[in-house]
């Protein structure tokens, strides 16, 4: 069967058109002979995200960003082409993240394994944005920048105030003060040298004093050991026992027990002693006034005349 020139031309034109479409799609990263799942995600902002950016699941690249379009509400619709047999649930989250500082942003799909409903091509996934490293650093540096600016302003104000305070007169006074302080330090240095000389000249005396102090300390330690070995506790207990006996004796005396207690407390004994004292006083007076009544002596051996007591009779009226 002979094919006409027109049919050959039509087949060539159709083949060229199909080849052109395939090449154009291939250059755009779309493979017509492979089956992709298309998912859509809506973001508020996608700064740093570009078409053809990788789409990953747990770090494994499973697709790419096909396109980013702006809808009428000002939100960004991102089309994802994903080629994987892994079941992606409808409640999975497509997170924009920054894998490195120098690289662009990517999208990571975080599957929800608790959701058993599998997303099909054309479904919308939930969206989220993870701050990048530069954003985090910027957020941390912003308060620091504010503090640095406030510190600089404060330092500038302080320097201005210092320039106002330190006028020519104050500067001169400060210079004089520094000079006087320098002279004081020199005098102190001289005094230190003199003190060192005195210490060096009296080193032997100082050493002797320290030796005597060490000896006295040793003697004190020996005395302390002697006192420790002297059984002070036993002596204290004996003293306490003696004091207790004395206290008991005093209590007995105060209560009238014993001879001393009765002498101090018993009035009859006091009266008897008082009466005996008076009688003794009368006896001594009688001996003094009438010695013949008690003593008889004779120079020539003559017997003494016995003493006759004169009895005074009371006159009866």
C-alpha positions in Angstrom: 0.0 0.0 0.0 1.5 3.3 -1.1 1.2 6.2 1.4 0.6 9.5 -0.1 2.8 12.5 0.4 0.0 14.3 2.2 -0.3 11.6 4.9 3.4 11.5 5.4 3.4 15.3 5.8 0.5 15.1 8.3 2.2 12.4 10.4 5.5 14.4 10.4 3.7 17.6 11.5 1.8 15.7 14.3 5.0 14.1 15.5 6.8 17.4 15.5 3.9 19.0 17.5 3.9 16.1 20.1 7.7 16.2 20.3 7.6 20.0 20.9 5.0 19.6 23.6 7.0 16.9 25.3 10.2 18.9 25.1 8.5 22.0 26.4 7.0 20.0 29.3 10.4 18.3 30.0 12.1 21.6 30.1 9.5 22.8 32.6 10.2 19.7 34.7 7.0 18.0 33.9 7.3 14.5 32.6 4.2 13.6 30.5 5.0 9.9 30.7 5.0 9.8 34.5 1.9 10.0 36.8 2.0 12.8 39.3 -0.4 13.7 42.1 -1.3 17.4 42.2 -1.9 19.0 45.5 -2.8 22.6 46.3 -1.7 24.7 49.4 -2.7 28.2 50.3 -0.2 30.5 52.1 -0.3 34.0 53.4 3.3 34.6 52.2 5.9 32.5 50.5 9.0 34.7 50.6 12.0 32.7 49.4 10.0 29.9 47.8 10.3 29.6 44.0 8.8 27.2 41.4 10.7 23.9 41.0 11.6 24.0 44.7 11.8 20.4 46.2 8.9 18.9 48.1 10.1 16.4 50.7 8.7 13.9 53.2 11.0 13.2 56.1 13.9 14.7 54.1 13.2 12.5 51.0 12.4 14.5 47.8 9.1 13.3 46.4 8.1 16.1 44.2 8.5 19.8 43.4 6.6 23.1 43.4 4.9 23.4 40.0 3.6 27.0 40.2 2.8 29.9 42.6 -0.2 32.1 41.8 -1.9 35.0 43.5 -5.6 34.7 44.0 -8.2 37.5 44.3 -8.0 37.5 48.1 -4.3 38.3 48.1 -3.3 34.8 49.2 -0.8 32.6 47.4 -1.9 29.3 45.8 1.0 26.9 45.5 0.6 23.8 43.2 2.6 20.8 44.2 3.5 17.8 42.0 4.2 14.7 44.1 5.2 11.4 42.8 5.1 8.7 45.5 3.2 5.7 46.5 3.3 6.8 50.1 -0.3 7.4 51.4 -0.6 11.1 52.2 -3.6 11.9 54.3 -5.9 14.8 53.7 -5.0 16.4 57.0 -1.3 16.4 56.2 0.5 19.7 56.6 2.7 21.3 53.9 5.3 23.4 55.8 7.6 25.9 54.1 11.0 25.7 55.7 14.6 26.8 55.1 17.1 23.8 55.0 20.2 26.0 55.0 21.3 29.6 55.1 22.5 29.8 51.4 19.8 27.6 49.9 16.3 28.5 49.0 13.2 27.4 50.8 11.5 24.1 50.4 8.2 22.4 51.3 8.0 19.5 53.7 4.9 17.4 53.9 4.1 16.3 57.4 1.8 13.3 57.2 -0.9 12.7 59.7 -0.8 9.0 60.4 -3.9 9.0 62.5 -6.0 10.1 59.5 -6.9 7.2 57.3 -8.4 9.2 54.5 -5.9 9.4 51.7 -5.6 12.6 49.7 -6.1 12.3 45.9 -4.9 14.5 43.1 -6.5 17.9 43.3 -7.0 18.0 47.1 -5.9 20.9 49.3 -3.4 20.4 52.1 -3.0 22.4 55.3 -0.3 25.0 55.4 2.3 26.3 57.8 5.5 28.3 57.7 8.5 27.4 59.8 10.8 30.4 60.6 14.1 30.2 58.9 17.5 30.5 60.6 17.9 34.1 59.5 14.5 35.0 60.7 15.2 33.5 64.1 18.5 35.3 64.3 16.9 38.5 63.2 14.2 38.1 65.9 16.9 37.5 68.5 19.0 40.5 67.3 16.2 43.0 67.1 15.9 43.4 71.0 19.7 43.4 71.2 19.8 46.2 68.5 17.3 48.2 70.5 19.3 47.8 73.7 22.5 48.7 71.9 20.9 51.8 70.5 19.6 52.8 73.9 23.1 52.2 75.4 24.7 54.3 72.7 22.3 57.1 73.4 22.9 56.9 77.1 26.7 56.8 76.6 26.4 59.9 74.4 24.4 61.7 77.0 26.9 60.7 79.7 29.8 61.9 77.6 28.0 65.2 77.0 27.4 65.6 80.7 31.0 64.8 81.5 32.2 67.4 79.0 29.9 69.8 80.7 31.1 69.0 84.2 34.8 68.8 83.4 35.3 72.4 82.5 38.8 74.1 82.6 38.7 74.6 86.4 37.6 71.1 87.2 40.2 69.6 84.8 42.9 71.6 86.6 41.7 70.4 90.0 41.6 66.8 88.7 45.2 67.2 87.4 46.3 68.6 90.8 44.6 65.7 92.6 46.3 63.2 90.4 49.7 64.8 91.0 49.0 64.8 94.8 48.0 61.2 94.6 51.2 60.4 92.8 53.2 62.2 95.5 51.3 60.2 98.2 52.1 56.9 96.4 55.8 58.0 96.3 55.8 58.7 100.1 54.0 55.5 100.7 56.7 53.7 98.7 59.4 55.4 100.8 57.6 54.4 104.0 57.4 50.9 102.7 61.2 50.9 102.0 61.9 52.3 105.5 59.6 49.7 107.1 61.4 46.9 105.2 64.7 48.3 106.5 63.5 48.4 110.1 62.2 44.8 109.8 65.5 43.7 108.3 67.5 45.4 111.1 65.4 43.9 113.8 65.0 40.5 112.2 66.8 38.7 115.1 64.6 40.4 117.7 61.5 39.5 115.7 62.7 35.9 115.3 63.4 35.8 119.1 59.9 37.2 119.8 58.3 34.7 117.5 60.3 31.8 119.1 59.2 33.0 122.6 55.7 33.2 121.4 55.9 29.6 120.0 57.4 28.5 123.3 54.6 30.2 125.3 52.1 28.6 123.0 53.7 25.2 123.6 53.7 25.8 127.4 50.0 26.8 127.2 49.3 23.6 125.3 51.2 21.6 128.0 49.3 23.4 130.7 46.0 22.6 128.9 47.0 18.9 128.6 47.9 18.9 132.3 44.6 20.5 133.2 42.9 18.0 131.0 44.7 15.1 132.7 44.1 16.5 136.2 40.6 15.0 136.4 38.9 18.3 136.9 35.6 16.7 136.4 36.1 14.5 139.5 37.3 17.5 141.5 34.3 19.4 140.4 32.0 16.6 141.4 33.7 16.3 144.8 33.3 20.1 145.3 29.7 19.8 144.3 29.2 17.0 146.9 31.0 19.0 149.6 28.8 22.1 148.9 25.7 19.9 149.0 26.8 18.6 152.5 27.5 22.2 153.7 24.1 23.2 152.4 22.5 20.3 154.3 24.3 21.3 157.4 23.1 24.9 157.1 19.5 23.7 156.6 19.8 21.5 159.7 21.1 24.4 161.7 18.3 26.6 160.5 15.7 23.9 161.3 17.1 23.6 164.9 18.7 20.2 164.5 21.9 19.4 166.5 23.6 21.4 169.3 24.3 24.4 167.2 20.8 24.4 165.8 19.2 24.1 169.3 21.6 26.8 170.5 20.4 29.1 167.8 16.7 28.1 167.8 15.9 26.8 171.3 15.0 29.7 173.6 15.2 27.6 176.8 18.8 26.7 176.2 19.5 30.4 175.6 17.8 31.3 178.8 19.7 28.6 180.8 23.0 29.9 179.4 22.0 33.4 180.2 21.1 32.4 183.8 24.3 30.5 184.2 26.2 33.5 182.9 24.6 35.7 185.5 25.2 33.2 188.3 28.8 33.0 187.3 29.0 36.7 187.3 27.6 36.8 190.9 29.9 34.0 192.0 33.0 35.9 190.7 31.7 39.1 192.4 31.2 37.2 195.7 34.7 35.6 195.5 36.1 39.1 195.0 34.2 40.6 197.9 34.4 37.7 200.3 37.5 35.7 199.6 37.5 34.3 203.2 34.4 32.4 202.3 36.3 30.3 199.8 40.1 30.5 200.8 41.5 29.8 204.4 45.3 30.1 205.1 47.4 30.9 208.2 51.0 31.9 208.4 51.7 30.3 211.8 49.6 27.2 211.3 46.6 28.5 213.0 43.4 27.2 211.8 41.4 29.7 210.1 38.2 31.0 211.6 35.4 29.5 209.6 33.3 32.0 207.8 29.8 32.5 209.2 27.4 33.7 206.7 25.4 36.6 207.9 21.8 35.8 207.3 19.7 38.8 206.8 16.2 38.4 208.1 13.4 40.3 206.6 11.6 42.5 209.0 8.0 41.4 209.4 5.8 44.3 209.5 
